[in-house]
Amino acid sequence: MMIEILKKSTLLVALTTYSLCGHAQEKHERYEQTLDGTKLTFSMEAIPGGEFQMGSDKSDKADEKPVHSVKIDPFWMSTYEVTWDIYEPFVYKDLEVSQSQDGAVPEEVDALTRPTKPYLDMTFGMGKEGHPALAMTHYNAIQFCKWLYVRTGIFYRLPTEAEWEYACRAGSESTYYYGDDAAQLEDYAWFARNSDEQTAAVGSKKANAWGLYDMMGNVAEWTYDQYMEDYYAKFENKVADNPVVVPTTLYPHSVRGGSFESESEDLRSAARMQSDPYWKQLDPQIPKSNWWFPEAPFVGLRIVRPVTPPSHQEIMDYYDKAPIKDF
């Protein structure tokens, strides 16, 4: 069944409509976000609005065709993939308390539903400090964004698939954001050729033209969208305006960027990937966990913030969707 794009729906309005929510960023420029009451910070790069050609006519991948024009509103995107340093206090309340300057967390933060505690080392021995958080479900990633909102008063969310490719390309039209030569990938990405089958500290390779690191490799990154193989056909000879495929089923969701396990082909700016039930194959919990993908130590996340945030109610509608039952 084809999923309707929510062009005029409440949820798309929630992704683009203006309402300050009390924490305005006065200028659209790079900034550092501090989590009040802690020493935790992360940086956000200002991504200009514009129009670009999404997809690729150079590959044999049907889901990257047809190449079509997409218009994107300005937003911010996190400089780096979300690291364990920031993610783990969300997972473990005790850790968040220990990192809070007064040894406590605000009541509204304390009331948040948190992930079930992992039953194994979710770093898979690949490193924690400065390394990307990984193996969280799509639902888990959105709840992390909710934790940030309660902590900061700022609407953070997952990028749409179109926003992700636009930000990755950073104005380029080449195979990779730096050009077409795959031999240069080792300067920009951790992937199968150089990763030794593990993640690396974020930001240790070259950034793209908009100051974003690890858009290729290290960990693949969640987008908000449901994955639809033939979705681009909707926009042949048209201009798509901030498109988003709102997820209605648990699988598949769109994942972008490739990982430390990926070959060069899967690090291309246009390359698409989809989540798979296999990622929970060894999940021993019944019902299966809403929070973790034990068989997907290659998936992480990067967050965005729209320049024109929605109302508080629209934000909560985005965050508070009930998890879709697994099978």
Secondary structure as GFF3:
##gff-version 3
##sequence-region A 1 327
A	DSSP	alpha_helix	10	16	.	.	.	ID=ss1
A	DSSP	beta_strand	31	34	.	.	.	ID=ss2
A	DSSP	beta_strand	41	47	.	.	.	ID=ss3
A	DSSP	beta_strand	50	54	.	.	.	ID=ss4
A	DSSP	three_ten_helix	62	64	.	.	.	ID=ss5
A	DSSP	beta_strand	68	72	.	.	.	ID=ss6
A	DSSP	beta_strand	75	78	.	.	.	ID=ss7
A	DSSP	alpha_helix	84	91	.	.	.	ID=ss8
A	DSSP	alpha_helix	93	99	.	.	.	ID=ss9
A	DSSP	alpha_helix	107	110	.	.	.	ID=ss10
A	DSSP	alpha_helix	138	152	.	.	.	ID=ss11
A	DSSP	alpha_helix	161	169	.	.	.	ID=ss12
A	DSSP	three_ten_helix	182	187	.	.	.	ID=ss13
A	DSSP	beta_strand	220	226	.	.	.	ID=ss14
A	DSSP	three_ten_helix	231	235	.	.	.	ID=ss15
A	DSSP	beta_strand	239	241	.	.	.	ID=ss16
A	DSSP	beta_strand	253	256	.	.	.	ID=ss17
A	DSSP	three_ten_helix	264	267	.	.	.	ID=ss18
A	DSSP	beta_strand	273	274	.	.	.	ID=ss19
A	DSSP	three_ten_helix	277	280	.	.	.	ID=ss20
A	DSSP	beta_strand	299	300	.	.	.	ID=ss21
A	DSSP	beta_strand	304	306	.	.	.	ID=ss22
A	DSSP	alpha_helix	312	319	.	.	.	ID=ss23
###
